Amino acid sequence: MSETDIVDPIALVKEGYDKIALDYLAWAEESNTADNTTNSPRLKYLEKLYELAPAQNTTRLLELGCATGLPWTQKMLEKGYQITAVDLSERQIQLARENLKRWISANPAENSVDLVSADMMKLAYSNYTFDAVVAFFSIIHVPRDMQLVLLENIYNWLKPGGYFICNLATMDVPVIYDPNWIGAPMYWSSWSCSKIREHLSSVGFVFVDDEVIVENEHGAEIEFWWFVVQKPITKQE
Ligand SMILES: C[S@@+](CC[C@H](N)C(=O)[O-])C[C@H]1O[C@@H](n2cnc3c(N)ncnc32)[C@H](O)[C@@H]1O
């Protein structure tokens, strides 16, 4: 299949992650680890989450694209958040259920996880539901026109003062397709950073932090744009 034949990118991504669930985990672990030290920027951005939106009794967090829950969802659970963790791939969610079982039936007033197998574009939460939304390496798999709608949805789901922490690709390319990414066809889509920056601001978000970080993914240098934005406590005029 070539990129021009992709009629349903979301279905392609779902099928891909259902197939490569465990292989992705091993691949990510390998590319995140140098000298036995986890060096992923995710750690740095999780520290920002803990600092900006520390877990208190009922701090509600939405994670988009949680995969198997290891290690990132687990790390946030250990900090004490009440997490709704969403992933498109049923296989990933099935693995996350096994990996995170000690938190699934936990007292909802404490750290607990609700695992949801769904397309993030089809989520329908009420306004002001979450204190923070985290999406690492996941929104890049959504067609870019839909990304713009999703960023607005995230703004609405956040409580005033809530944070959105995310990474996206940096290039202005509507379709990126690999016929064999870790063993399955895979799809990504991206706007330039300036386009997303403008959109986030027009939606109402205020920038707290952002940077481009170059990562070495199994020998390939790939850059991602990492950012933290906040929904203002009072509406901006
Ligand atoms: C590259 S993995 C990232 C996993 C994890 N967040 C991490 O940082 O390692 C992308 C994950 O996003 C999920 N995903 C992709 N598109 C999605 C969508 N439309 N809705 C929900 N999850 C999606 C995939 O199934 C996959 O588990």
The ligand as an SDF file (V2000), in Angstrom:
LIG
                    3D

 27 29  0  0  0  0  0  0  0  0999 V2000
    3.9060    5.9990   19.7000 C   0  0  0  0  0  0  0  0  0  0  0  0
    2.7160    5.3410   20.8090 S   0  0  0  0  0  0  0  0  0  0  0  0
    3.0070    6.3060   22.2570 C   0  0  0  0  0  0  0  0  0  0  0  0
    2.6780    5.5720   23.5150 C   0  0  0  0  0  0  0  0  0  0  0  0
    3.0640    6.3080   24.8000 C   0  0  0  0  0  0  0  0  0  0  0  0
    2.2870    7.5220   24.9650 N   0  0  0  0  0  0  0  0  0  0  0  0
    4.5320    6.6450   24.7860 C   0  0  0  0  0  0  0  0  0  0  0  0
    4.8800    7.8140   24.9520 O   0  0  0  0  0  0  0  0  0  0  0  0
    5.3440    5.7340   24.6030 O   0  0  0  0  0  0  0  0  0  0  0  0
    1.2120    6.0400   20.2180 C   0  0  0  0  0  0  0  0  0  0  0  0
   -0.0240    5.4800   20.9190 C   0  0  0  0  0  0  0  0  0  0  0  0
   -1.1400    6.3230   20.5770 O   0  0  0  0  0  0  0  0  0  0  0  0
   -2.2380    5.5100   20.2680 C   0  0  0  0  0  0  0  0  0  0  0  0
   -3.1050    6.2530   19.3380 N   0  0  0  0  0  0  0  0  0  0  0  0
   -2.8320    6.5980   18.0560 C   0  0  0  0  0  0  0  0  0  0  0  0
   -3.8870    7.2120   17.4920 N   0  0  0  0  0  0  0  0  0  0  0  0
   -4.8480    7.2730   18.4440 C   0  0  0  0  0  0  0  0  0  0  0  0
   -6.1820    7.7770   18.4680 C   0  0  0  0  0  0  0  0  0  0  0  0
   -6.7490    8.3170   17.3840 N   0  0  0  0  0  0  0  0  0  0  0  0
   -6.8900    7.6570   19.6280 N   0  0  0  0  0  0  0  0  0  0  0  0
   -6.3360    7.0850   20.7310 C   0  0  0  0  0  0  0  0  0  0  0  0
   -5.0760    6.5800   20.7590 N   0  0  0  0  0  0  0  0  0  0  0  0
   -4.3500    6.6640   19.6310 C   0  0  0  0  0  0  0  0  0  0  0  0
   -1.6350    4.2780   19.6320 C   0  0  0  0  0  0  0  0  0  0  0  0
   -2.5260    3.1730   19.6660 O   0  0  0  0  0  0  0  0  0  0  0  0
   -0.3790    4.0740   20.4640 C   0  0  0  0  0  0  0  0  0  0  0  0
   -0.5870    3.2260   21.5740 O   0  0  0  0  0  0  0  0  0  0  0  0
  1  2  1  0
  2  3  1  0
  2 10  1  0
  3  4  1  0
  4  5  1  0
  5  6  1  0
  5  7  1  0
  7  8  2  0
  7  9  1  0
 10 11  1  0
 11 12  1  0
 11 26  1  0
 12 13  1  0
 13 14  1  0
 13 24  1  0
 14 15  1  0
 14 23  1  0
 15 16  2  0
 16 17  1  0
 17 18  1  0
 17 23  2  0
 18 19  1  0
 18 20  2  0
 20 21  1  0
 21 22  2  0
 22 23  1  0
 24 25  1  0
 24 26  1  0
 26 27  1  0
M  CHG  2   2   1   9  -1
M  END
$$$$
